[in-house]
Amino acid sequence: MKKRYSAATYIILGLALIGVASKALTLIIPILVFGVIFLLYKFPPSTWRKPGSSGRDSSSASSSSRTQGKRTRNATFRVIDGNKGSSDEPPKYH
């Protein structure tokens, strides 16, 4: 049966692993910060709430009170004639 790797290969891989681990210790805080920022970007805190939970959401409270018997009447719009004058005329005062 043939060996897969020689002893020198294991020594080189071990030293490379030690080198990467020592660099990773100095970079662990920036990696964690960027990871947290990425997770907050991907999953914002507004989506953490459960859909059925009722909190102090004013929009759901106001919409439920509107539908409980209070009906609004559509406003009738009308044009009020102003006294501004024609836009072709020069201004009265400078």
N, C-alpha and C positions, 0 to 999 in steps of 0.2 A: 504494500500500500504506500502510496506516495504522499509526502507532506504537502499541505496546501501552501503554506508560507514558511519562509526561513526565519531564523531567530533574529536576523537583522531587521526584517520587515516588522516583526512584533516590537522591537526596540524603537524603531522610527515612528511607528503608529502610536506607541505609548508616549513618546516625547511630544509628538504633535498634539495628542489629546491633552497633555499637561499644559502646553502652550495655549491651546484654545480655551481651556478652563481658566487659566490665569487672566486672559484677556476678557473672558466673559464675566468674571467677578467685577472688573472695573466698568463694564458696560451694562450691568444688571439693572441699575436704576434708570438709565435712559430707555432701555428696552421695556421695562415695566411701565414707565410713563407713556411711551408711545403706544403700548398695548392697551392701556386704560383709555387713552384718547380715542384709539380706533374703535374699541368696544362701545364707548359712549356715542361715537358717531354712527356706528352701525345699529345700535339699539338705544335710542335716546330715552331718558328717564320718563318722558310722557307716555311711553308705551309699556311701562312696567306695571301700570295699574290693571287690575283685573276688569274685564268688561262689565261684570255684573255688580261691581262694588259701587256704592253710592257715597260720595264724599260731599264736600262743600262746593259742588259745581253749580254755579248760579244759572248757567244756561239751561240745564235740565230742569231746575226748579221753576224758572220763569216760563219755560215752554209748557210745563205741566199745569201751571196755574192759568195760562191763557186758554188751554183747551177744556177747562172745567166750567164752562158756562159763560164766560165773558166772550162776547162776540164783538168784533170791531166792524165798523161800517166803512165801506170804501168812500174815500173823499172825492167830492166832485171838484174837478179843476176848472177854473175859469181864468180868462185873460183879463188883466186889469190894464186899462189904457194909461200910459204914462204921459208925462209932459216934457219928455226929453227933446223931442223935435227930430228933424230929419238928420241923417248922418252926412248928407251932402252939404249942409250948411257949415260955414266956419264957426268955431266956438265964439260965444258971446263975450267971454272974458279971457284975458291972457294971463 
